[in-house]
């Protein structure tokens, strides 16, 4: 683990598990981003990286 959970990893998981709705995927992405950020904030061993914000997500896609 070298940074935040990668978008492509989340997308691949969603595809493999039949998560087809864009609304459901957006919710999954938001939830995992919050959980990942919280883990990084609390864990002294967590790798540091740029969290995925809604603005960054929009800029990427």
C-alpha positions as CSV (number, residue, x, y, z in Angstrom):
1,X,0.0,0.0,0.0
2,X,1.6,3.2,-1.1
3,X,-1.3,5.6,-1.1
4,X,-5.1,6.1,-1.1
5,X,-7.3,3.3,-2.4
6,X,-7.0,3.6,-6.2
7,X,-10.1,4.6,-8.2
8,X,-9.5,1.8,-10.7
9,X,-9.4,-0.8,-7.8
10,X,-12.8,0.4,-6.6
11,X,-14.2,0.5,-10.1
12,X,-12.9,-3.1,-10.8
13,X,-14.4,-4.4,-7.5
14,X,-17.8,-2.7,-8.3
15,X,-17.8,-4.3,-11.8
16,X,-17.0,-7.7,-10.5
17,X,-19.7,-7.5,-7.9
18,X,-22.4,-6.3,-10.2
19,X,-22.7,-2.7,-8.9
20,X,-24.1,-1.2,-12.1
21,X,-25.9,1.9,-10.9
22,X,-23.9,5.1,-11.1
23,X,-25.6,6.3,-8.0
24,X,-24.6,3.2,-6.1
25,X,-21.1,3.5,-7.4
26,X,-20.9,7.1,-6.3
27,X,-22.1,6.2,-2.9
28,X,-19.5,3.4,-2.7
29,X,-16.7,5.7,-3.8
30,X,-17.7,8.4,-1.3
31,X,-17.9,5.9,1.6
32,X,-14.6,4.2,0.8
33,X,-12.9,7.6,0.4
34,X,-14.1,8.7,3.9
35,X,-13.1,5.4,5.4
36,X,-9.7,5.5,3.7
37,X,-9.1,9.0,4.8
38,X,-10.1,8.3,8.4
39,X,-7.8,5.2,8.5
40,X,-4.9,7.3,7.3
41,X,-5.6,10.0,9.8
42,X,-5.6,7.6,12.8
43,X,-3.0,5.1,11.8
44,X,0.6,6.1,12.4
45,X,1.8,3.6,9.9
46,X,-0.6,4.6,7.1
47,X,1.1,5.8,3.9
48,X,0.5,9.4,3.2
49,X,-1.2,10.5,0.0
50,X,-3.6,12.8,-1.5
51,X,-7.2,12.0,-0.5
52,X,-9.8,11.7,-3.3
53,X,-12.0,14.7,-2.9
54,X,-15.1,15.4,-5.1
55,X,-13.2,18.2,-6.8
56,X,-10.3,15.9,-7.6
57,X,-12.7,13.2,-8.8
58,X,-14.4,15.7,-11.1
59,X,-11.1,16.9,-12.4
60,X,-10.0,13.4,-13.3
61,X,-13.2,12.5,-15.0
